[in-house]
């Protein structure tokens, strides 16, 4: 059989036209890099965006850490109290625990350090029912007093005041850094009280209760949690914990202090 003949001229013209069309196309990858100016402009834009967003992200993160760990610590400590009651009977009978709050004073009027007695009381009544990862003695720069820092598994910590078993400071994050600050309460630490045995009017918010946010001498008015009394959030900072608790363990939008760790 005879096959069809191939016209070489037609093939040549076809591929010549294809080459012309391909050569006429704009180069797709003609640029192999960025100029120095373009790199600097891009870095500048990234820097501006970071400067705007990172502080707000850190603020939101600190608030979240504070809220979740405050609520967790409140539950943890009160659970330890309840378990201790089962073993040691009602807390009114914990005589050596309350004896560590003896309020003894030196000749100059300063309170006598009770750190060892406080630590022994904690070890006897509460430590068996609470998982403390590490105990560390550290000086509080705000009061120049020694405290025992009880560090928990999530990195938070708490400490008694050092002269009694009543006042307890909770540190949601970076406790040792916080203790170096002159102003701590409501900013990087939050104050609680466990003192259910005192019936006087000033102690009424705590009488017969477990660990509660600091409410000593509180008049029951929400506005004084914010301001207007010695212990208000905007003053000393002790009432900040109750202010957060009353808001469902959420930091209110009009919180008067800046939380920072």
C-alpha beads as a LAMMPS data file, in Angstrom:
LAMMPS data file: protein, C-alpha beads

261 atoms
260 bonds

1 atom types
1 bond types

-500.0 500.0 xlo xhi
-500.0 500.0 ylo yhi
-500.0 500.0 zlo zhi

Masses

1 110.0

Atoms # bond

1 1 1 0.000 0.000 0.000
2 1 1 1.087 3.499 -0.651
3 1 1 0.975 5.895 2.282
4 1 1 0.165 9.524 2.036
5 1 1 3.045 11.764 1.163
6 1 1 4.389 14.201 3.823
7 1 1 4.659 17.851 2.818
8 1 1 7.865 19.009 4.550
9 1 1 7.267 22.647 3.713
10 1 1 3.967 22.640 5.556
11 1 1 5.575 21.077 8.657
12 1 1 8.353 23.593 8.576
13 1 1 5.924 26.527 8.387
14 1 1 3.791 25.042 11.218
15 1 1 6.689 24.756 13.682
16 1 1 8.129 28.100 12.617
17 1 1 4.829 29.770 13.528
18 1 1 4.775 27.919 16.878
19 1 1 8.231 29.223 17.715
20 1 1 7.277 32.779 16.838
21 1 1 4.196 32.530 19.096
22 1 1 6.251 31.134 21.995
23 1 1 8.938 33.816 21.634
24 1 1 6.272 36.506 21.643
25 1 1 4.967 35.441 25.067
26 1 1 6.084 37.597 28.060
27 1 1 8.628 35.887 30.310
28 1 1 6.905 34.325 33.319
29 1 1 9.911 33.969 35.594
30 1 1 12.011 36.866 34.482
31 1 1 12.573 38.080 38.067
32 1 1 14.813 35.972 40.273
33 1 1 14.801 37.955 43.590
34 1 1 13.825 41.043 45.593
35 1 1 15.667 44.312 45.688
36 1 1 17.061 45.579 48.993
37 1 1 14.412 48.316 49.084
38 1 1 11.616 45.773 48.710
39 1 1 13.035 43.636 51.533
40 1 1 13.340 46.639 53.867
41 1 1 9.796 47.786 53.112
42 1 1 8.451 44.277 53.810
43 1 1 10.351 44.046 57.104
44 1 1 9.080 47.475 58.086
45 1 1 5.485 46.431 57.465
46 1 1 5.977 43.247 59.505
47 1 1 7.487 45.290 62.354
48 1 1 4.573 47.728 62.433
49 1 1 2.011 44.904 62.444
50 1 1 3.914 43.100 65.230
51 1 1 4.149 46.277 67.323
52 1 1 0.392 46.695 67.084
53 1 1 -0.726 43.093 67.611
54 1 1 1.806 41.495 70.015
55 1 1 1.001 43.704 73.074
56 1 1 -2.725 43.044 72.706
57 1 1 -2.083 39.321 72.281
58 1 1 0.085 39.282 75.421
59 1 1 -2.570 41.175 77.383
60 1 1 -5.242 38.701 76.298
61 1 1 -2.971 35.763 77.152
62 1 1 -2.170 37.136 80.625
63 1 1 -5.862 37.665 81.312
64 1 1 -6.657 34.110 80.242
65 1 1 -3.894 32.656 82.432
66 1 1 -5.062 34.731 85.403
67 1 1 -8.720 33.777 85.067
68 1 1 -8.239 30.043 84.565
69 1 1 -5.577 29.593 87.235
70 1 1 -7.362 31.721 89.849
71 1 1 -10.468 29.575 89.519
72 1 1 -8.409 26.369 89.547
73 1 1 -6.468 27.380 92.687
74 1 1 -9.660 28.374 94.517
75 1 1 -11.097 24.926 93.822
76 1 1 -7.844 23.095 94.609
77 1 1 -7.298 24.730 97.997
78 1 1 -10.896 24.313 99.135
79 1 1 -10.835 20.670 98.101
80 1 1 -7.728 20.199 100.290
81 1 1 -9.551 21.832 103.225
82 1 1 -12.539 19.489 102.814
83 1 1 -10.301 16.415 102.652
84 1 1 -8.390 17.574 105.724
85 1 1 -11.644 17.981 107.648
86 1 1 -12.372 14.301 106.998
87 1 1 -9.007 13.351 108.524
88 1 1 -8.526 16.047 111.189
89 1 1 -12.143 16.950 112.062
90 1 1 -13.603 20.438 111.674
91 1 1 -11.098 23.265 111.186
92 1 1 -12.135 24.972 114.425
93 1 1 -10.135 22.260 116.162
94 1 1 -6.949 22.770 114.166
95 1 1 -5.341 24.490 117.152
96 1 1 -1.733 24.328 115.958
97 1 1 -2.770 25.629 112.512
98 1 1 -4.359 28.726 114.010
99 1 1 -1.556 29.024 116.609
100 1 1 0.753 29.875 113.707
101 1 1 -1.323 33.066 113.371
102 1 1 -0.343 34.206 116.863
103 1 1 0.527 37.762 115.827
104 1 1 3.573 37.983 118.109
105 1 1 5.577 41.188 117.813
106 1 1 9.157 42.340 118.317
107 1 1 10.063 45.265 120.574
108 1 1 9.997 47.620 117.577
109 1 1 6.402 46.623 116.835
110 1 1 7.187 44.463 113.795
111 1 1 5.542 41.046 113.558
112 1 1 7.700 38.067 114.442
113 1 1 8.501 35.832 111.498
114 1 1 6.392 32.662 111.689
115 1 1 7.579 31.037 108.451
116 1 1 8.647 27.742 110.050
117 1 1 5.463 27.437 112.130
118 1 1 3.290 28.328 109.144
119 1 1 5.068 25.779 106.972
120 1 1 4.667 23.072 109.644
121 1 1 0.950 23.854 109.936
122 1 1 0.511 23.613 106.175
123 1 1 2.447 20.341 106.034
124 1 1 0.239 18.798 108.700
125 1 1 -3.218 19.873 107.555
126 1 1 -3.214 20.703 103.855
127 1 1 -0.080 19.421 102.094
128 1 1 -1.214 15.748 102.207
129 1 1 -4.275 16.711 100.149
130 1 1 -2.618 19.017 97.619
131 1 1 0.087 18.251 95.062
132 1 1 2.905 20.748 95.625
133 1 1 5.811 20.227 93.237
134 1 1 8.400 22.343 95.056
135 1 1 8.824 24.468 98.166
136 1 1 11.182 27.403 98.047
137 1 1 12.082 30.077 100.598
138 1 1 12.241 33.499 99.014
139 1 1 12.314 37.115 100.148
140 1 1 9.412 39.384 99.302
141 1 1 10.845 42.691 98.064
142 1 1 7.610 44.556 98.862
143 1 1 7.649 43.644 102.580
144 1 1 11.289 42.551 103.047
145 1 1 9.964 39.366 104.663
146 1 1 10.777 35.743 103.942
147 1 1 8.068 33.534 102.469
148 1 1 7.731 29.886 101.586
149 1 1 6.687 29.615 97.971
150 1 1 4.590 26.533 97.202
151 1 1 4.931 25.842 93.466
152 1 1 2.188 23.885 91.691
153 1 1 2.326 21.649 88.615
154 1 1 1.136 24.341 86.158
155 1 1 3.860 26.803 87.218
156 1 1 1.591 28.887 89.435
157 1 1 2.378 29.217 93.138
158 1 1 1.040 30.472 96.444
159 1 1 2.539 31.738 99.675
160 1 1 1.348 32.539 103.163
161 1 1 2.140 35.988 104.429
162 1 1 4.941 34.585 106.596
163 1 1 3.578 35.846 109.925
164 1 1 0.285 33.901 109.951
165 1 1 -1.818 31.264 108.195
166 1 1 -4.615 33.691 107.281
167 1 1 -3.497 35.694 104.260
168 1 1 -2.496 33.745 101.160
169 1 1 -1.123 35.260 97.961
170 1 1 -1.597 33.374 94.712
171 1 1 0.745 33.877 91.765
172 1 1 -0.744 32.668 88.443
173 1 1 2.588 32.974 86.626
174 1 1 6.269 33.859 87.254
175 1 1 5.974 34.000 91.076
176 1 1 9.613 34.853 91.777
177 1 1 9.549 37.737 89.323
178 1 1 6.355 39.016 90.932
179 1 1 7.878 38.932 94.417
180 1 1 10.584 41.331 93.242
181 1 1 7.977 43.982 92.391
182 1 1 7.039 46.724 94.834
183 1 1 3.356 46.589 93.859
184 1 1 2.063 43.042 93.473
185 1 1 -1.558 42.587 94.583
186 1 1 -4.006 42.735 91.701
187 1 1 -1.188 42.946 89.161
188 1 1 0.791 39.701 89.424
189 1 1 -0.544 38.248 92.686
190 1 1 -4.044 37.824 94.070
191 1 1 -4.960 37.753 97.741
192 1 1 -7.097 35.150 99.508
193 1 1 -7.951 34.540 103.158
194 1 1 -8.569 31.313 105.044
195 1 1 -9.744 32.367 108.495
196 1 1 -13.126 30.825 109.340
197 1 1 -12.887 31.076 113.142
198 1 1 -13.209 34.839 113.738
199 1 1 -16.756 36.127 114.418
200 1 1 -16.110 39.870 114.619
201 1 1 -17.790 42.222 112.151
202 1 1 -14.622 42.854 110.145
203 1 1 -14.184 39.123 109.601
204 1 1 -17.831 38.305 108.835
205 1 1 -17.241 37.664 105.082
206 1 1 -14.838 34.853 106.086
207 1 1 -16.472 33.361 109.182
208 1 1 -17.324 29.684 108.779
209 1 1 -15.975 29.505 105.214
210 1 1 -13.014 27.937 103.461
211 1 1 -10.554 29.824 101.304
212 1 1 -12.195 33.002 99.979
213 1 1 -11.016 36.080 98.075
214 1 1 -9.787 38.790 100.447
215 1 1 -12.877 40.505 101.895
216 1 1 -11.635 41.610 105.315
217 1 1 -13.464 44.799 106.406
218 1 1 -15.445 44.939 103.149
219 1 1 -18.746 46.826 103.467
220 1 1 -20.509 44.692 100.858
221 1 1 -20.730 47.451 98.237
222 1 1 -19.396 46.632 94.794
223 1 1 -18.051 50.137 94.235
224 1 1 -15.679 49.767 97.203
225 1 1 -14.180 46.691 95.611
226 1 1 -12.951 49.074 92.922
227 1 1 -12.002 52.126 94.950
228 1 1 -12.618 54.151 98.084
229 1 1 -11.166 51.995 100.884
230 1 1 -7.717 50.961 102.032
231 1 1 -7.974 47.478 100.535
232 1 1 -9.781 48.407 97.290
233 1 1 -8.443 47.068 94.005
234 1 1 -7.229 50.482 92.864
235 1 1 -5.553 51.111 96.242
236 1 1 -3.674 48.242 97.913
237 1 1 -5.147 45.694 95.508
238 1 1 -6.466 43.061 97.929
239 1 1 -10.100 43.337 96.813
240 1 1 -9.144 42.644 93.179
241 1 1 -9.604 38.906 93.709
242 1 1 -13.211 39.287 94.851
243 1 1 -13.862 41.715 92.003
244 1 1 -12.817 39.013 89.534
245 1 1 -14.747 36.282 91.380
246 1 1 -17.952 38.328 91.295
247 1 1 -17.547 38.567 87.513
248 1 1 -17.561 34.775 87.155
249 1 1 -13.763 34.524 87.486
250 1 1 -13.420 36.829 84.487
251 1 1 -11.449 40.073 84.601
252 1 1 -13.984 42.887 84.073
253 1 1 -13.511 45.361 81.260
254 1 1 -13.136 48.233 83.737
255 1 1 -10.508 46.461 85.834
256 1 1 -8.450 49.298 87.387
257 1 1 -4.981 47.730 87.244
258 1 1 -2.705 46.308 84.547
259 1 1 -1.985 42.609 84.900
260 1 1 1.567 41.771 83.940
261 1 1 3.975 38.958 84.675

Bonds

1 1 1 2
2 1 2 3
3 1 3 4
4 1 4 5
5 1 5 6
6 1 6 7
7 1 7 8
8 1 8 9
9 1 9 10
10 1 10 11
11 1 11 12
12 1 12 13
13 1 13 14
14 1 14 15
15 1 15 16
16 1 16 17
17 1 17 18
18 1 18 19
19 1 19 20
20 1 20 21
21 1 21 22
22 1 22 23
23 1 23 24
24 1 24 25
25 1 25 26
26 1 26 27
27 1 27 28
28 1 28 29
29 1 29 30
30 1 30 31
31 1 31 32
32 1 32 33
33 1 33 34
34 1 34 35
35 1 35 36
36 1 36 37
37 1 37 38
38 1 38 39
39 1 39 40
40 1 40 41
41 1 41 42
42 1 42 43
43 1 43 44
44 1 44 45
45 1 45 46
46 1 46 47
47 1 47 48
48 1 48 49
49 1 49 50
50 1 50 51
51 1 51 52
52 1 52 53
53 1 53 54
54 1 54 55
55 1 55 56
56 1 56 57
57 1 57 58
58 1 58 59
59 1 59 60
60 1 60 61
61 1 61 62
62 1 62 63
63 1 63 64
64 1 64 65
65 1 65 66
66 1 66 67
67 1 67 68
68 1 68 69
69 1 69 70
70 1 70 71
71 1 71 72
72 1 72 73
73 1 73 74
74 1 74 75
75 1 75 76
76 1 76 77
77 1 77 78
78 1 78 79
79 1 79 80
80 1 80 81
81 1 81 82
82 1 82 83
83 1 83 84
84 1 84 85
85 1 85 86
86 1 86 87
87 1 87 88
88 1 88 89
89 1 89 90
90 1 90 91
91 1 91 92
92 1 92 93
93 1 93 94
94 1 94 95
95 1 95 96
96 1 96 97
97 1 97 98
98 1 98 99
99 1 99 100
100 1 100 101
101 1 101 102
102 1 102 103
103 1 103 104
104 1 104 105
105 1 105 106
106 1 106 107
107 1 107 108
108 1 108 109
109 1 109 110
110 1 110 111
111 1 111 112
112 1 112 113
113 1 113 114
114 1 114 115
115 1 115 116
116 1 116 117
117 1 117 118
118 1 118 119
119 1 119 120
120 1 120 121
121 1 121 122
122 1 122 123
123 1 123 124
124 1 124 125
125 1 125 126
126 1 126 127
127 1 127 128
128 1 128 129
129 1 129 130
130 1 130 131
131 1 131 132
132 1 132 133
133 1 133 134
134 1 134 135
135 1 135 136
136 1 136 137
137 1 137 138
138 1 138 139
139 1 139 140
140 1 140 141
141 1 141 142
142 1 142 143
143 1 143 144
144 1 144 145
145 1 145 146
146 1 146 147
147 1 147 148
148 1 148 149
149 1 149 150
150 1 150 151
151 1 151 152
152 1 152 153
153 1 153 154
154 1 154 155
155 1 155 156
156 1 156 157
157 1 157 158
158 1 158 159
159 1 159 160
160 1 160 161
161 1 161 162
162 1 162 163
163 1 163 164
164 1 164 165
165 1 165 166
166 1 166 167
167 1 167 168
168 1 168 169
169 1 169 170
170 1 170 171
171 1 171 172
172 1 172 173
173 1 173 174
174 1 174 175
175 1 175 176
176 1 176 177
177 1 177 178
178 1 178 179
179 1 179 180
180 1 180 181
181 1 181 182
182 1 182 183
183 1 183 184
184 1 184 185
185 1 185 186
186 1 186 187
187 1 187 188
188 1 188 189
189 1 189 190
190 1 190 191
191 1 191 192
192 1 192 193
193 1 193 194
194 1 194 195
195 1 195 196
196 1 196 197
197 1 197 198
198 1 198 199
199 1 199 200
200 1 200 201
201 1 201 202
202 1 202 203
203 1 203 204
204 1 204 205
205 1 205 206
206 1 206 207
207 1 207 208
208 1 208 209
209 1 209 210
210 1 210 211
211 1 211 212
212 1 212 213
213 1 213 214
214 1 214 215
215 1 215 216
216 1 216 217
217 1 217 218
218 1 218 219
219 1 219 220
220 1 220 221
221 1 221 222
222 1 222 223
223 1 223 224
224 1 224 225
225 1 225 226
226 1 226 227
227 1 227 228
228 1 228 229
229 1 229 230
230 1 230 231
231 1 231 232
232 1 232 233
233 1 233 234
234 1 234 235
235 1 235 236
236 1 236 237
237 1 237 238
238 1 238 239
239 1 239 240
240 1 240 241
241 1 241 242
242 1 242 243
243 1 243 244
244 1 244 245
245 1 245 246
246 1 246 247
247 1 247 248
248 1 248 249
249 1 249 250
250 1 250 251
251 1 251 252
252 1 252 253
253 1 253 254
254 1 254 255
255 1 255 256
256 1 256 257
257 1 257 258
258 1 258 259
259 1 259 260
260 1 260 261
